[in-house]
């Protein structure tokens, strides 16, 4: 499993290639294009960076695009996380992650890993109330599989997660450290 997930966001990370080029080896990029007209070209550029730097590239929601560009997997939003098992059976070599915004979502599904949010206060437009390290740790335990924290992750909050002893993986939304 990648040690770090970097989630792109067209508004908050307008130059995802620059960030991807600086990620540590073994990390993964989750490219979320939200219907951008240049999605395929951007995905291909990120794929090339990922391959040259020892990173994984997951495509958010768009399975056809992941197939088309030869991505390493997909990230599924919570509303379709129930499809993770079918996606894995169709593409056994892929890494499949899914979003988990509730305790029930963290427990269900067949994704290789869950992305639990919102860990800490975040400026993301979709961010809800922050869990904090204690409730986040409870969701990680309930997931029973690798879990990533998303939302409000920076160098200070990442240290708080590591201090719990339960969380060794983090997802960075916008990489604001």
Secondary structure as GFF3:
##gff-version 3
##sequence-region A 1 177
A	DSSP	beta_strand	4	7	.	.	.	ID=ss1
A	DSSP	alpha_helix	16	21	.	.	.	ID=ss2
A	DSSP	beta_strand	28	31	.	.	.	ID=ss3
A	DSSP	alpha_helix	39	53	.	.	.	ID=ss4
A	DSSP	beta_strand	56	60	.	.	.	ID=ss5
A	DSSP	alpha_helix	63	69	.	.	.	ID=ss6
A	DSSP	beta_strand	73	76	.	.	.	ID=ss7
A	DSSP	three_ten_helix	78	83	.	.	.	ID=ss8
A	DSSP	alpha_helix	84	90	.	.	.	ID=ss9
A	DSSP	beta_strand	95	100	.	.	.	ID=ss10
A	DSSP	alpha_helix	103	107	.	.	.	ID=ss11
A	DSSP	beta_strand	113	117	.	.	.	ID=ss12
A	DSSP	alpha_helix	132	143	.	.	.	ID=ss13
A	DSSP	beta_strand	146	150	.	.	.	ID=ss14
A	DSSP	alpha_helix	155	163	.	.	.	ID=ss15
A	DSSP	beta_strand	170	173	.	.	.	ID=ss16
###
